[in-house]
Amino acid sequence: MNPDYYKGIKKIYFKSIISNIIKIGDLNNKNEVILDFGCGVKVLSSQLPKNKVLNYDINPDYSDYSDYKVLNFDVVVFNHVLMYMTREEIIKIFQDIKKINPNCKFIVGIGKEGLLNKLAAISTFNFTAHKEILTSYNEQVKILKEITKVINSKKNIFFMTDIYYTMF
């Protein structure tokens, strides 16, 4: 995740998403190992200092690990990450995770890509936001529901993001 997302007015939105991810997964009250897949600047682990959070990112400047497939974890957080993958890549990652832990749970933040998202990006002078998206909001939700079972969801964080809590 771009570190600029946690500066200025954008910080309110992205901190709210992290707070809701923690709340929906009850992550403060569990001793589970959490894989923050696409950790970026490690905001989740900074908000959960007492938890075991494994920070993985494809950008080695952010990641503490070179390969998530060698790690053991109970919960995976995908926060605004799946959109940068193709359908095939998303399915492959879930298949890999199922081999590691068939009882794994997921907390997935998905940006809606609607008009409000676009206006927010423009108003914060983030003109490159959403330029590298490979799967739409609807496709991400469809894949998630095909591969996992939804336990709970939190809709409409600032009318721009939905969070799904799922498991295999």
Secondary structure, 3 states (H helix, E strand, C coil): CCHHHHCCCHHHHHHHHHHHHHHHCCHHHCCCEEEEECCCCCHHHHHCCCCEEEEECCCCCCCCCCCHHHCCCCEEEEECCHHHCCHHHHHHHHHHHHHHCCCCEEEEEEECCCHHHHHHHHHCCCCCCCCCCCCCHHHHHHHHHHHCEEEEEEEEECCCEEEEEEEC
